[in-house]
């Protein structure tokens, strides 16, 4: 809507999505008895976490250091190989480029799957307050990890059904109430996670979003 109002041209919204192959089964036995979150504790998040106490737990993704190093240095290795081959042997240059693409895809896929495997161990995935006007990527990522997701309530029509596929909150007290409810009633969280997973597969995969983008580009 922002794009259409500011430019007067036809536009579409790329809602966050996840690759279908990365969507995990529901985790019925989370080992962390708290809502988990990944991210920086800038204001007002730091205050919220303090007020919530043990109801939320910050988790670190295991791939951060090693795979960030490999991702960054692989660019340098491939560039040197490409520089040595592109003028002398175009066939080898194409092979080097193909190896680079395969390596980057492999690193990204492994890192993303490791990330999902980390956040799936909480009672819920908490999306702490941010300046984003819509759903952040953490919402669909938490659903893909197989746990219920708790994001801040946003204006406009939500993409997911309240109480069935997602639990929104407006303030720190409501967020705390949601987490305590899921702690006391694990099957409620599992049911929401199952419904959210079905919604992802039906409406919010990268494959579906790409098809929507192609249809938009073709004027459909």
N, C-alpha and C positions, 0 to 999 in steps of 0.2 A: 504494500500500500504506500509506503514511503517513496518508493521509486516512481510509482505512477503519479503521485501528487507532485513530486518535484520536477519530473521531466515531461509529464503529460503523455508518455509513451506506454505501450503495452509492456507489462512486466510480469514476472513470476517470482515466487519466493522459494528458495532452496531450503526447505526445512531439513534439519539435521537427520542423517540416516546412517546406517551401518551396513557393511557387507553381509549378505545373507549367510555366507559360509562361517562368519564369525559369531553368529548368535548361538549362545550356549544354552543347554537345558537349565531349567529352574534348579537352583541349589536349595534343597529342602532342609539342609542341616548346616547353616552358617556357624562358624566357630567364634565370631566376634559378637558379643552380646551388646551391640551398640550400632548406631548409624555410622557409616564410614564416609569419608570425603577425601578427595585429592585436590590440592591447590594451595594457594598462598593465603595466609591469615591477615589480609589487609582489613581496615575498618570498613563496615562494622562486623566483619566476620569474627575478629578476635574477641569482641565483646560477647557475641552470640555463643561462641564455643565456651567461654568462661562461664556464662550463665547456665549453659546446658550441662556442664560438668562431664560426668562419665557417660552421658547419653550419646555422645559423638566421639569418634576416634579418627584421627588423621592417619592415613596410610601412605607409605612410600612405594612406588612401583619399582620392582627389582631390576628392570632393564635400563633404567635411566642413564647410569654412567657408562657401562660397557658398550651399549648399543649406540649411544650418542657419539662416543669416540669412533666406533666403527663406521657409523653413518657419515660423519664429517670427513674422516680420512679416506674413505673409499672414493670420494670425489677426486682427491688429489692423485690417487693411484691410477684411476681410470683415465684421468686427463693426461697423465704422462704417457700411458700406453697408447692413447689415441693420437697424441702428438707424434709419436714415433712411427705410427702405421698409416695415418690417413693419406699422406702424399705418396708413399711407396707402395702400399698395397691396400686398395679400397676394400677388398673382400675382408681382410683382417680388421680393418677399421670398423666395418659393419659388425663383425663378430665381437669386437671389444665393446661396441655400443650395446649390443644385445646382452652381453655379460653384465654390463653396468646396470641395465634396466632390471635384469633378473635379480641381481644382488640387492638393489634398492627395494624392490617389491618384497623380497624375502625378509629383509631387515624390518621393514615397516609392518609386515604381517606378523612376524614373531613378536615385535614390540607391542603391537596392539592386542594380540591374544594374551600376552603376559599381563598387560594392564587389566584386561577383563578378568583374568584369573585372580588378580589381587583384590579388586573391588567386590567380587561376588561373595566374600566371606563375612559381610556384615549383615545385621538384621535388616538394614535398608541402605541404599545409596542416597546420601544427602547432597543436594545441590544448594550450597549456601548462597546468601544474597549476593547479587552482582549487578552491574550496570547494564547487562544485556536486556534488551526489551522483549525478547522471546525466549524460547527454550534453548539452553546451551547444549553443546554436544554431550555433556555429562548425563543428560536425561536419557537419551536413547542408548548411550553406552551402558548405563546402569541397568536398563531393561535387557540389553543384550547379554549382560553378565548373569542374568537370572535372579535378580532381586528386585523388590519393590523400590520405587524411586520417589523421593520427597523433594520437589522443587518449590521455589517461591511462586505464589499465585501471580499470574500476569494478566494484563488487560487483554480484552478480545476473547474470541472463542478458543478454548483449549483444544489441543490436538488429541488429547487422551481423556477418557471418561473418568471424572472424579469419583473416587471410592471404588471404582472397578478396575481401572488400569493404572491409576496414579493417585497419590495423595498430596494435594497442595497445602501450603501453609502461608499465612499472612504475617505472623509475628513469631517471636521466639517461643512463646508459651504454646502456641498451636503446634509448632514443630516438635517440641518436647512431648506433647500429648500423643502425637502420631507415633513417635519412637517407643514410648512406653506401651502403647496399645499393641504394637507389633511384637514387643518383647513378651507381653503377656498372652498374646494370641498368635503363635507362629503360623498357623494355617491361614490366617487372614493375609499375612504377607505373602505366603506361597501362592494363594489364589490370585492376588493382585499381580504377582510376578508372572503367573501363567497367562493371565489375560493380556498383560502388557507385551509378553513375548508374541502372542498371537497377533496383536495389533502391529507390531514391528514387521512380522513376516507378511502381513496383508497390505501394509501401507507405507512402511518407512525403511525399506532396504535401499542400498545404493543402486541396485539394479532397477528398482521401480523408479527411483528419483532420476536416474539417467534417462530412462525411457520418457519420463515427463519432460525433461529438458530437451531431448531431441524433438519431441512432438511440438514443444513451444517454438523451437528454432525453425521448424518446418511450417509454422503457422497453423497447426492443427488446433 
